[in-house]
Amino acid sequence: MAVADQPRPMASNPIVAALKDALGTALVALGLAVPILALRTEQNMANELVLQPRWGYVGVAVVGAFVARLFYLIVAAAPKRTRPVAAPGAPGVMGRAFAVGGLIVLVLYPVLALAVTGQAGAVKWIDNFGIQIMIYVMLGWGLNIVVGLAGLLDLGYVAFYAVGAYSMALLTQNFGLSFWICLPLAGILAAFWGVLLGFPVLRLRGDYLAIVTLAFGEIIRLVLINWVPVTGGYAGISGIPRPTFFGLPFNASDEGFAAFFGLEFTPLYRTVFLFYVILALALLTNWVTLRLRRLPVGRAWEALREDEIACRSLGINTTNTKLTAFAIGAGFAGFAGSFFAARQGFISPESFTFLESAVVVAIVVLGGMGSQLGVAIAAIAMIGGTEILRELEWLKHIFGADFEPTQYRMLLFGLGMVILMVWRPRGLIATRQPSIFLKERRAIRSDLVGEGRA
């Protein structure tokens, strides 16, 4: 009897196999949760360390891992349905409609927050959610030029953010310049530092480039800490002037914004003004990025991302291409840093650690490298989700009065990254529109793009 004619062995029951796999995942979760969640050290009145058992947390983690793994296996085993091919113009129409709707919501966001939460609650929702998220959206779009379009992994992006912030602080305090003059100067200085970083790493790619950029970010942070006469060291710089509305400060004086327009003074005016400033800066970043992508320099970035050797063979100057990507991306980080300094009124090296760079890189990767919309969605989910954890006080009624949701921020962040990388390894928006096309524009599906290049 031929080998091809022999009957194949019966496959095991897929439900049983899924249960065994999920049980193994639960055991692994148990092994990881016991040393992390099971016991907590606390100090009693006699200055002694006491172990407080928290086996309930372990049970929740194990059950959650079992259910999540089982659900994933069942969904993966389900038959795939063939997606209908959309018309060539459909994605563009839907994308434009979504963009217009999102822009309208952003413009009306302060009004909506004021109508829903009142004047006291609107300050928190506009500042902690609106302004904070828009800063990271702008940072994500700036880094998307370097990582998403040019394919250069930059782990020291927070250094340019710090250069912009400290440029704003030093220029306003030492030279008496206003926010609107220091804003472009901070972006130019950050772009200059981007060029300085670009020169030493012209021949580096991949992991080597990541290590050098990481070292650059740490060097900038250490300089800020140790150059005390200029940067103030750990004490930072305080008393940074706030932005004004055509020379009208947002204070309670007779020359302030409220007095000039005959309004009752409230901090809400300054918060709303800052929201629209960062919204305008973020939209400017997006507009410039989209315009540059259609220019020869943008197409050179994409060629460099796909294959540097082929890019050289086409006669593209890779040196200038890399330097422009670093400079423009750093410039937008400088704009964001200058706004951050003016908004806070105080900066210190603690605001520019490696964790900030990791968060921005994660926003770009999770959103989809090269996708402006995906980066914005990822920033809203990550930064907004972190802020929402501060509002979940009702969880204390379930897990106890000592439960602090914000302590598990990085745990949830890592879990979300793992889930998304399993579900959509190329990011939330895994398709991209080509910069140039023949006769008609068609979206490039994620399965037609190399891993990590969507």
N, C-alpha and C positions, 0 to 999 in steps of 0.2 A: 504494500500500500504506500502510495507516495506521501511525502511529508506534508504537502499542501492539502491532501485529502483527509488528514487526521483531524478529528474533532478537537476544538480548543477547550481547555479546561473552563469549567463554569466560574464566572466571576463572582466574587463574594457580594453579599448584600450591601448596596451602597449606604443604606441607613446605618447598618452596623459599623461599617468602616468609618463613617462620619462621626459616630458616637465615640469610637475608640480614639480617633484623632482628637476630638474635642476634649475627651478625658485626659489625654496626654498633655494637651495645652493647659488644662486646669491644674495638673500636677506641677507643671513648670511654673505657672503663676503662683501656686502655693509655696514652692521653694523660694521664689523671689519676694513674695509678700511677707513671709515670716520674719526675716531680718529687717525689713523696712517698715512694716505696718504693725506687726504683732505687739511690740513693746515700745513704750515711750518713757524716756527718763525725765523725771521731775525732781525738783529740790524741795524738801520739806522744811519745817520750821527749825529742825536741828541741823540744817545745812548738810543733809545727807541725800544722796541720790536714791530715788525710789522708782522701781519699774512699774509702770501702769499698763496692764494688759489691754489690748484693743483687738481682740479676736473677731469682733464684728466686722471691722474693716477688712480683715483677711478673708472672711467669708464672702463679703461683697465683691472683692477683687477676683476670687476664684470663680464664683458663679458668673460674674460678668465675662471673664475670659472664656469659660465653657460655652455660654450662650452665644457670644460673638463669633467664636470659631465655628460652632455648629451652624449658625446662620450663614456664615461665609461659604462653608462647604456646600450647603444646600443650594445657595444661589449660584455658585460656580458650576454645580452639576446640572442645573436646569438647562433645557435646550435654548440655544440662542436664536433670537428672531432676527431675520434679515431686515436691516433698516432701509426704508425707501430712499432712493436718490432724490435729493431736493433739487429744485430748479436752480440754475446758476445764479440768479439774482436774489433768491430768497434769503440766504444768510446775511447779505448786505442790508436788505430792507429791515429784517428783524434786529440786526445790530444797531442800525441807526435809530430805530424806534426805541430800543432799550436805552441807548445813550441819551436821547432827548428826554425820556421819562426820568432817568436817573439825574440828569442835570436840573430838571424842574424840582425834583424832590430835594436836591442839595440846596438850591437857592431858597426854597421855602422851609428848610429845616429849622432855622431859629424861630420862625413863626409857629411852626407845628409844635416845637418843644415848649414854647411859651403858652400855647393854647392848651396843651395836654397837662403839663406839670406846674403851670403857674410861674410867677417871676422868681421865686426862691429856688424851685427845682430846675428851671430852665438854665440857670448859670452852670449848674453841675453837668447837665446833659449836653450843653453846647460846648463847654470847655473840656471835660473829661472824655467825652465821646467824640463830638464833632471835630474839635481842633486837634485832639491827640491822634485820631484816626487819619485825618488829612495830612498831618506831618509824616506819618509812616507811608501813606499812599504816595506822597511826593518822593520820599526816600526810595521806595520800591520802584517807582518809575525811573528815577535817576540811575539806580543800580541795574535796572533792566537794560539800559543801553550797553553797559559793560558786560553783564553776564548773559542776558537774553539775546541781544542782537549781535554783539561782537564775540561772544563765547569765551570771555576772559574771566575766570573765577577770581573774584575779589573778596577776600575775607577781612580786609582792613578798611571797609567803606566808612566806618564810623570816624576814622581819622579826618576825613574831609568835612564831615558833620561838625567835628570839634573845631577845625580851622575856621569854618564859617561863624560858629558861635563866639569864639574868642576874638576873631577879627571885629565882629560887631561890638563886643564889650570894650575892647581896647580903643577902637576908633572913636566911639561915642564918649568915653571917659577922658581920654588923653587929648583929643582934638576937638571935642564938642560938636561933632557931626551928628546930623539927624539920622533917624532910622532909614529914611528913603534914600539918603546918599550912601549910607553904609551897606545897604542891601546889595546893590550891584558890585560894590567893592569887595564884599565878603565872598560873593560868587566868583569874582575874578581871581582873588587870592587862592581860593580852594581849587580852582581850575589850574592855577600855576603849580600847586603842590601835586595835582594829578599828573601833570606833565613830568615833574621831578620823579614821581613814582614810576611813570611809564618807561623812562629811559633805562633804568637798571634791569627791567624785566622784559625787554624786547625779545630776547631769545628763549624765554621760559614759557612753558605751557603746562597745563594740568596741575598736578599736585605741587610741583615746584613753584609755580606761579602763586598758588594758594598760600604756601608757606611764607613766601616773601611778602605778600600783601598783608598777611596776618602779623608778621614781624613789624611791618611799617606802622600798622595801627597801634601796636604796643609801644613802639618807639615814641610816637606822638603823645600817647597817654603818659609815658614816663617823663617826657619833656615838660608836659603841663604840670606834673607833680613837683618836679625838682627845680624848675625855673621860677622860683618863688618871687624874685623882685618884679617879674613881669606878669606872671599868671596867678600869683597868690598861692600856689601850691594847693594843698588839700582845702584850704579856706576858700578858694575860688574867688570870683569877682562878683560883687553885689552892687546894687544901686544902678543897674543898667537902665537908661531912659526907655520909657515905653513909647510905642508908636502914637502919633497924633493924627488927627483928622484935619488936614490942611492947616496945621499949626495950632489946632484946638486940642488941649490935653483932656483926657477923660478923668477929671478930678472934680472936687466940689467947690473949686474956686470960682470967682466971678468971671474969670476968663476961660472957664472950662466949656466943654461941649454942651453940657446940659443947660448951663446958664445962658449961653449964646442963643440957643434955640428955645429958651423959655420952658425947659422941661425940668422935672424933678430928678435930682441926682440919684443914680443907681449904678452899681458895677456892671449891670447887664449890658449897657451901651458899649463899654470897652470889649466885653466878651464877644458880642455880636460883630463888632468891627474887626476883631482879630480873626474870627471865623471866616469872614468874607475875604480878608487879606490872604489867608492860607489857602482858601478855595481858589482865588485868582492865581496864586503862585502854582498850585497843583495843576490847574487847567492849562497854564502856560507851559509847564513841563510836558504835559501830555501832547499839546499842540505842536510844540517844537520837535518832540520825539517822532510824532507821526510825519511831520514834514521832512525831517532829516532822513527818515527811512525811505522816502521816495526819491531822495537825491542820490547822486553817485556815491557819496560817502556812506549812506545807509546801505546801499547794495554792496559796497565793499565790506562793511561790517558783517553782513550776512554771509558773504563769500568766505571771509576769514573764519567765521564760526563753523561753516560746513567743512572746509578743508584748507588749511593754510598753505600747503604745498601747491595745490591747484590754484589758489589765490595768487601766489607768486608767479606761477606759470602764465597767468593771464596778464601780467604786467602791472598788477596792483602793488603800490608801495605799502607793504605791511607795516613799516615803521610809522608812517604818518597815520595809517588807519588805526593802529593801536593807541597812539598818542591822542588822537581826536576822541576816541571812545573814553579813555581815562579822563581827559580834560573836561569833556562835556558832562559826563556822569558826576565827576567831582564838583563841577560848578553848581549843579542842581542840589547836591548835598550841602554846599556852602550856603545857598539860599535858604534851605530848610534850617540849617544851624543858626543862621542870623535871626530868622524868625523865632526860633526856639529861645534864643538868648533874650530877645526883646519881650517875648511873652512871659518868661519866667521872672525876668529882672535879676536873676542870679544864676550863675553857672559854676560848676566845679568838675574836676576830672572824673568824679563818680558817675556822671551822666554819660560818659563816653567809653564804656568798657566794651570788651569783646562780645558780651552778650547782646549788645545793641546791633553789632554787625551780624551776629548769627540770626537775630530776629529778622532783619531786613533781607538777608540771603534766603531765609526760609520763606518769607513772603513771596519772593520772586520765584523760587522753585515750586512752591505749592500752587501758586497761581498759574504757573505755566510760563516757562522762559520765552520771552518775546511777545507775550500777550499783555496788553495794557489793561484790558478788562479783568483778566484773571488776577493780576497783581492787586488791583483795587479790591476785588472780592476777598482775596486772601488777607489783605490788611484789615478789612472790616471784620472778618471772622476772628483773626488772631488778637488784634488790639481791642476790638469791641468785646470779644469774649472774655479777655482778661479783666476789663472794667466791670463786666456784668457779674463776675465772681464776687466783687465787693458788695453787690446788692443781694446776694443769696443768704440773707440772715435766717431765713426759715429753715435752712438745713441744720441749724443748731438744735432745733426741736427734734430732729431725727438722730443725729450723731452725737449730741451732747453740747453743753455750753462751751466747752473748750475747743470745739471744732472751728477751724478757720479755713474757709474755702480757698483763700488766696495762697495758702501754703502749698496747695496742690496744683498751682498754675503750670509749672514746668512739667509735672507728671501728665496732666491733661494735654499739654502742648505736644509732648513726645508721643503720646498715644494717638493724638490726631494726625501727626505726621506719618506714623506707621500705617494707620488705616488708609490714609489718602495715597500713600505710596503703593499699597497693595491694590487699592481700588483703581486709582488713576496714576500710574507711575510717572506720567509726563505732565502732571499738574491738572488743575481744574479745567482750564481751557487748553486742550491739547491740539487744537487745529490752529492754523495761521493762514493769513492771506498772502499770496506772493506779491512782492514789490513790483515786479514787471510780469506781463503775461501776453500771450498771443491770442488775439481776437476776443477772448472772454476770460474773466477772472473766476477761478474755482478754488475753493478752500482745500488745503492739503490736510487729509485725514491723519490722525495720529499713528495709524498702523502703517502709513507710508513714510514716516519720518523715523530716522535712527533714534535709538533710546537716548533720552536726555537732550534731544535737539528740537523738541517741539516748542 
